Amino acid sequence: MASEHGEVVTTIDYIQHHLQNMTYGKLPAGYVRADGTVMESSGWTLAHSSTEAQSMGMQAFHLDTLGWGIVLGVIVLFIFHRVAKTASVDTPRGLQSFVELLVEFIDGMVKELFHFKSNFVAPLALTVFSWVFMMNLMDLIPVDWLPHAAQVATGDAHLFFKVVPTTDPNATMGMAFTVFGLMIFFSIREKGLWGFIKELTCHPFFAPKDKWFLNIILVPFNVILEVSGLLAKPLSLGLRLFGNMYAAEVIFILIALTYSAGLFLGLLGGLMQLSWLIFHILVVPLQAFIFMVLTVVYMGMAFDNHDEAH
């Protein structure tokens, strides 16, 4: 295929371009850039290739992920704020009815999964579901529309611009570790620091009091098992969402390739795109729902005090 500027774009180039984030980071002095220029001094700049993005290492930000994440979060806040200000008890309709239905649904799910008293968990679940849903929803926009619009607006034909934040593991793992941090915080608050330590050292194996000396052997095994299980929670939470959304995005990109392969394959690609889009309408809320449910479950585990050592 060929770009608007007459450059030959291979299939691999097309796929890699769509999967690369707009990365802003620091390159060292003397670094040879993709266009052949040399950095006279170290400085912050936009990456012009995936190699440059990798060279930036940890000193880099994905501007598209951050930007879309913030914009979609603001949209969610605006919708709920507007509904709250204009809510009517007499004639609820339209957007208010939808928001009320969503709030009641999530509140019911929290009551089923979380059996403790907290004014924090239900709003957290609502926030998580709404935000993740909005970020996932961006995957339903055709893969070329917004990246092409960004290239036209900036005049940069090589601009990287991903529009689905949940296809970036930095976003999904960031949310997962935030939930993990809340889980640790509430575990210590509800059980005390000593209770939290005992939970890691006295479960799942604990010897009777008359055989207390066996705990010297059991404690290391308990720590390994409990810490491993604890660390697996944010990893599974973030990677599950990322893996599902990333795979869906790759399929959309692969289908889009058929549009440049002739009339027959283009029509076939259109049918595949429509079919995958219809299926993905179910995937988008499902992944948000799973992330929200696991968040509530993990918070319930933080509040649960099953101290067998007493």
FIPAMI-234220 format. One line per 8 residues: number of its first residue (from 1); their letters; for each residue x, y, z of C-alpha. Coordinates in nm, 4 decimals, padded with zeros to 6 digits. Layout:
<pts>
NUM) a) X/Y/Z ~ ...
</pts>
This chain:
<pts>
1) masehgev) 00.0000/00.0000/00.0000 ~ 00.1082/00.3629/-00.0387 ~ 00.0658/00.6665/00.1818 ~ -00.0695/01.0049/00.0716 ~ 00.2892/01.1222/00.0220 ~ 00.3729/00.8418/-00.2201 ~ 00.5735/00.6407/00.0331 ~ 00.5389/00.2643/00.0254
9) vttidyiq) 00.3903/00.1413/00.3520 ~ 00.4257/-00.2303/00.4191 ~ 00.1791/-00.4358/00.6172 ~ 00.4257/-00.4596/00.9057 ~ 00.4787/-00.0815/00.9013 ~ 00.1020/-00.0243/00.9113 ~ 00.0485/-00.2591/01.2042 ~ 00.3469/-00.1316/01.4034
17) hhlqnmty) 00.2439/00.2287/01.3487 ~ -00.1047/00.1652/01.4876 ~ 00.0321/-00.0227/01.7893 ~ 00.2914/00.2404/01.8865 ~ 00.2024/00.5043/02.1453 ~ 00.2768/00.8749/02.1133 ~ 00.5802/00.8680/02.3415 ~ 00.7357/01.1790/02.4927
25) gklpagyv) 01.0629/01.1121/02.6669 ~ 01.4276/01.1928/02.7181 ~ 01.7034/01.0940/02.4758 ~ 02.0734/01.1140/02.5667 ~ 02.3280/01.3406/02.4003 ~ 02.4784/01.1885/02.0871 ~ 02.1730/00.9743/02.0140 ~ 02.1217/00.9136/01.6390
33) radgtvme) 01.7526/00.9636/01.5626 ~ 01.5381/00.7864/01.3024 ~ 01.5819/01.0708/01.0498 ~ 01.9609/01.0617/01.0861 ~ 01.9967/01.3719/01.3044 ~ 02.2121/01.3551/01.6152 ~ 02.1071/01.4867/01.9564 ~ 02.3610/01.7559/02.0465
41) ssgwtlah) 02.2501/01.7443/02.4081 ~ 02.0146/01.5314/02.6112 ~ 01.6571/01.6506/02.6009 ~ 01.2878/01.5692/02.6005 ~ 01.1213/01.5076/02.2651 ~ 00.8554/01.3029/02.0853 ~ 00.9719/00.9622/01.9663 ~ 00.9807/00.9329/01.5861
49) ssteaqsm) 01.0082/00.5539/01.5864 ~ 00.9467/00.2557/01.8105 ~ 01.3248/00.2258/01.8572 ~ 01.3419/00.5800/01.9934 ~ 01.0515/00.5067/02.2265 ~ 01.2334/00.2014/02.3621 ~ 01.5539/00.4034/02.4049 ~ 01.3683/00.6509/02.6273
57) gmqafhld) 01.3133/00.3729/02.8798 ~ 01.1410/00.4756/03.2013 ~ 01.1903/00.8453/03.1278 ~ 00.8914/00.8588/02.8955 ~ 00.5190/00.9338/02.8924 ~ 00.2517/00.7998/02.6594 ~ 00.0765/01.1253/02.5795 ~ -00.2112/00.9640/02.3906
65) tlgwgivl) -00.2921/00.7252/02.6771 ~ -00.2724/01.0031/02.9358 ~ -00.4665/01.2473/02.7202 ~ -00.7520/01.0161/02.6303 ~ -00.7668/00.8765/02.9830 ~ -00.8072/01.2264/03.1283 ~ -01.0542/01.3407/02.8608 ~ -01.2744/01.0326/02.9035
73) gvivlfif) -01.2572/01.0639/03.2816 ~ -01.3709/01.4274/03.2569 ~ -01.6572/01.3225/03.0281 ~ -01.7716/01.0665/03.2868 ~ -01.7563/01.3293/03.5627 ~ -01.9437/01.5800/03.3465 ~ -02.2230/01.3318/03.2696 ~ -02.2752/01.2371/03.6343
81) hrvaktas) -02.2492/01.5995/03.7483 ~ -02.5039/01.7126/03.4907 ~ -02.7470/01.4349/03.5831 ~ -02.7070/01.5108/03.9541 ~ -02.7804/01.8830/03.8995 ~ -03.0814/01.8312/03.6723 ~ -03.2235/01.5188/03.8382 ~ -03.5993/01.5143/03.8726
89) vdtprglq) -03.8004/01.2815/04.0933 ~ -04.1220/01.3460/03.9040 ~ -04.0185/01.2827/03.5438 ~ -03.6875/01.0928/03.5190 ~ -03.6063/01.0254/03.1554 ~ -03.3306/00.9942/02.9021 ~ -02.9812/01.0207/03.0438 ~ -03.1057/01.0397/03.4032
97) sfvellve) -03.2903/00.7097/03.3649 ~ -02.9788/00.5444/03.2202 ~ -02.7548/00.6741/03.5001 ~ -03.0048/00.5682/03.7667 ~ -03.0226/00.2213/03.6115 ~ -02.6427/00.1973/03.6084 ~ -02.6110/00.3152/03.9699 ~ -02.8778/00.0711/04.0903
105) fidgmvke) -02.7184/-00.2168/03.8992 ~ -02.3698/-00.1562/04.0411 ~ -02.5075/-00.0912/04.3895 ~ -02.6864/-00.4266/04.3726 ~ -02.3678/-00.6011/04.2586 ~ -02.1693/-00.4455/04.5436 ~ -02.4290/-00.5576/04.7987 ~ -02.4039/-00.9141/04.6681
113) lfhfksnf) -02.0229/-00.9258/04.6614 ~ -01.9216/-00.6975/04.9482 ~ -02.0665/-00.7888/05.2883 ~ -01.9154/-00.5132/05.5004 ~ -02.0042/-00.1527/05.5824 ~ -01.8268/00.1036/05.3665 ~ -01.9228/00.4281/05.1971 ~ -01.6245/00.3982/04.9658
121) vaplaltv) -01.6558/00.0686/04.7774 ~ -01.9786/00.1333/04.5825 ~ -01.8615/00.4737/04.4474 ~ -01.5255/00.3122/04.3651 ~ -01.7008/00.0365/04.1707 ~ -01.9135/00.2903/03.9814 ~ -01.6064/00.4981/03.8959 ~ -01.4037/00.1972/03.7836
129) fswvfmmn) -01.6806/00.0573/03.5644 ~ -01.7692/00.3908/03.4024 ~ -01.4098/00.4922/03.3317 ~ -01.2968/00.1539/03.1985 ~ -01.6128/00.1300/02.9865 ~ -01.5474/00.4697/02.8276 ~ -01.1856/00.3801/02.7531 ~ -01.2888/00.0454/02.6040
137) lmdlipvd) -01.5587/00.2164/02.3987 ~ -01.2913/00.3987/02.1969 ~ -01.2103/00.0644/02.0369 ~ -01.5361/00.0841/01.8395 ~ -01.4113/00.3880/01.6437 ~ -01.2542/00.2782/01.3109 ~ -00.8809/00.2379/01.3628 ~ -00.7738/00.4941/01.1004
145) wlphaaqv) -01.0124/00.7826/01.1680 ~ -00.8653/00.9563/01.4712 ~ -00.4968/00.8768/01.3968 ~ -00.5434/01.0177/01.0448 ~ -00.7208/01.3250/01.1809 ~ -00.4304/01.3809/01.4220 ~ -00.1785/01.3516/01.1387 ~ -00.3716/01.6060/00.9281
153) atgdahlf) -00.4100/01.8451/01.2228 ~ -00.0389/01.8363/01.3113 ~ 00.0979/01.8040/00.9587 ~ 00.3068/01.5061/01.0732 ~ 00.2380/01.2010/00.8542 ~ 00.4381/00.9792/01.0909 ~ 00.2619/01.0828/01.4136 ~ 00.1838/00.7955/01.6503
161) fkvvpttd) -00.1642/00.8229/01.8010 ~ -00.3369/00.5371/01.9849 ~ -00.6894/00.6169/02.1000 ~ -00.7733/00.3154/02.3202 ~ -00.6047/00.3668/02.6598 ~ -00.6786/00.0119/02.7756 ~ -00.4596/-00.1292/02.4945 ~ -00.1652/00.0246/02.6814
169) pnatmgma) -00.0420/-00.1920/02.9726 ~ 00.0758/00.1245/03.1498 ~ -00.2877/00.2314/03.1869 ~ -00.4337/-00.1035/03.2883 ~ -00.1495/-00.1858/03.5276 ~ -00.1665/00.1658/03.6713 ~ -00.5339/00.1117/03.7585 ~ -00.4621/-00.2387/03.8860
177) ftvfglmi) -00.1849/-00.1234/04.1197 ~ -00.4078/00.1603/04.2427 ~ -00.6683/-00.0999/04.3408 ~ -00.3877/-00.3053/04.4963 ~ -00.2727/-00.0042/04.6988 ~ -00.6287/00.0530/04.8247 ~ -00.6518/-00.3142/04.9133 ~ -00.3343/-00.2978/05.1233
185) ffsirekg) -00.4454/00.0292/05.2867 ~ -00.7857/-00.1052/05.3930 ~ -00.6370/-00.4382/05.5014 ~ -00.4051/-00.2585/05.7443 ~ -00.6791/-00.0177/05.8528 ~ -00.9331/-00.2926/05.9259 ~ -00.6968/-00.5545/06.0744 ~ -00.4140/-00.3422/06.2055
193) lwgfikel) -00.0541/-00.3757/06.0966 ~ 00.0026/-00.6765/06.3225 ~ -00.3146/-00.8427/06.1955 ~ -00.2039/-00.7868/05.8355 ~ 00.1365/-00.9407/05.9112 ~ -00.0288/-01.2363/06.0837 ~ -00.2493/-01.2874/05.7780 ~ 00.0624/-01.3219/05.5627
201) tchpffap) 00.2493/-01.5472/05.8066 ~ -00.0222/-01.7632/05.9655 ~ -00.2238/-01.8634/05.6587 ~ -00.3051/-02.1052/05.5105 ~ -00.1086/-02.3340/05.7477 ~ -00.1037/-02.2805/06.1243 ~ -00.0119/-02.5339/06.3906 ~ -00.2114/-02.5790/06.7151
209) kdkwflni) -00.0836/-02.4018/07.0268 ~ 00.0544/-02.7234/07.1740 ~ 00.2723/-02.7630/06.8613 ~ 00.3709/-02.3972/06.8236 ~ 00.7298/-02.4926/06.7292 ~ 00.5999/-02.6193/06.3915 ~ 00.5172/-02.2620/06.2951 ~ 00.8890/-02.1912/06.2651
217) ilvpfnvi) 00.8805/-02.4235/05.9637 ~ 00.5351/-02.3212/05.8369 ~ 00.5806/-01.9407/05.8422 ~ 00.8237/-01.9230/05.5451 ~ 00.5876/-02.1361/05.3338 ~ 00.2927/-01.9191/05.4363 ~ 00.4784/-01.6008/05.3451 ~ 00.5743/-01.7346/05.0022
225) levsglla) 00.2197/-01.8522/04.9258 ~ 00.0407/-01.5439/05.0597 ~ 00.2755/-01.2865/04.9082 ~ 00.2672/-01.4671/04.5728 ~ -00.1124/-01.4704/04.5784 ~ -00.1225/-01.1075/04.6839 ~ 00.1075/-00.9910/04.4036 ~ -00.0801/-01.2021/04.1488
233) kplslglr) -00.3966/-00.9981/04.2040 ~ -00.2872/-00.6686/04.0412 ~ -00.1000/-00.8572/03.7686 ~ -00.4043/-01.0621/03.6706 ~ -00.6364/-00.7618/03.7053 ~ -00.4331/-00.5362/03.4766 ~ -00.3051/-00.7911/03.2269 ~ -00.6487/-00.9475/03.1716
241) lfgnmyaa) -00.7970/-00.6149/03.0631 ~ -00.4923/-00.5239/02.8550 ~ -00.4731/-00.8635/02.6835 ~ -00.8373/-00.8688/02.5797 ~ -00.8465/-00.5119/02.4503 ~ -00.5073/-00.5336/02.2796 ~ -00.6064/-00.8523/02.0970 ~ -00.9324/-00.6918/01.9850
249) evifilia) -00.7456/-00.3871/01.8543 ~ -00.5020/-00.6059/01.6598 ~ -00.7935/-00.7856/01.4935 ~ -00.9497/-00.4516/01.3926 ~ -00.6151/-00.3480/01.2418 ~ -00.5760/-00.6756/01.0524 ~ -00.9273/-00.6448/00.9105 ~ -00.8530/-00.2854/00.8036
257) ltysaglf) -00.5652/-00.4171/00.5900 ~ -00.8136/-00.5891/00.3583 ~ -00.9465/-00.2503/00.2390 ~ -00.6321/-00.1971/00.0313 ~ -00.6309/-00.5493/-00.1167 ~ -00.8923/-00.5077/-00.3910 ~ -01.2689/-00.4808/-00.4193 ~ -01.3557/-00.8379/-00.3212
265) lgllgglm) -01.1336/-00.8484/-00.0117 ~ -01.2426/-00.4954/00.0743 ~ -01.6104/-00.5993/00.0757 ~ -01.5215/-00.9123/00.2731 ~ -01.3248/-00.6967/00.5160 ~ -01.6280/-00.4720/00.5581 ~ -01.8430/-00.7708/00.6535 ~ -01.5754/-00.8972/00.8951
273) qlswlifh) -01.5417/-00.5488/01.0440 ~ -01.9165/-00.5272/01.1022 ~ -01.9291/-00.8767/01.2542 ~ -01.6357/-00.8099/01.4859 ~ -01.7838/-00.4711/01.5790 ~ -02.1159/-00.6274/01.6780 ~ -01.9361/-00.8913/01.8851 ~ -01.7135/-00.6254/02.0383
281) ilvvplqa) -02.0184/-00.4312/02.1581 ~ -02.0506/-00.7127/02.4131 ~ -01.6787/-00.7262/02.4902 ~ -01.6511/-00.3566/02.5791 ~ -01.8940/-00.3573/02.8770 ~ -01.7994/-00.7143/02.9732 ~ -01.4337/-00.6254/03.0300 ~ -01.5330/-00.3175/03.2308
289) fifmvltv) -01.7730/-00.5330/03.4345 ~ -01.5052/-00.7961/03.5080 ~ -01.2563/-00.5297/03.6180 ~ -01.5202/-00.3761/03.8459 ~ -01.6283/-00.7112/03.9955 ~ -01.2699/-00.8140/04.0725 ~ -01.2067/-00.4750/04.2307 ~ -01.5047/-00.5244/04.4638
297) vymgmafd) -01.3975/-00.8823/04.5430 ~ -01.0449/-00.7691/04.6289 ~ -01.1818/-00.4937/04.8511 ~ -01.3977/-00.7532/05.0258 ~ -01.0855/-00.9612/05.0906 ~ -00.9214/-00.6517/05.2403 ~ -01.2088/-00.6064/05.4872 ~ -01.2402/-00.9770/05.5699
305) nhdeah) -01.0636/-01.0738/05.8906 ~ -01.0298/-01.4528/05.9065 ~ -00.7618/-01.4700/06.1729 ~ -00.7230/-01.8343/06.2610 ~ -00.4359/-01.7584/06.4956 ~ -00.6629/-01.6580/06.7835
</pts>
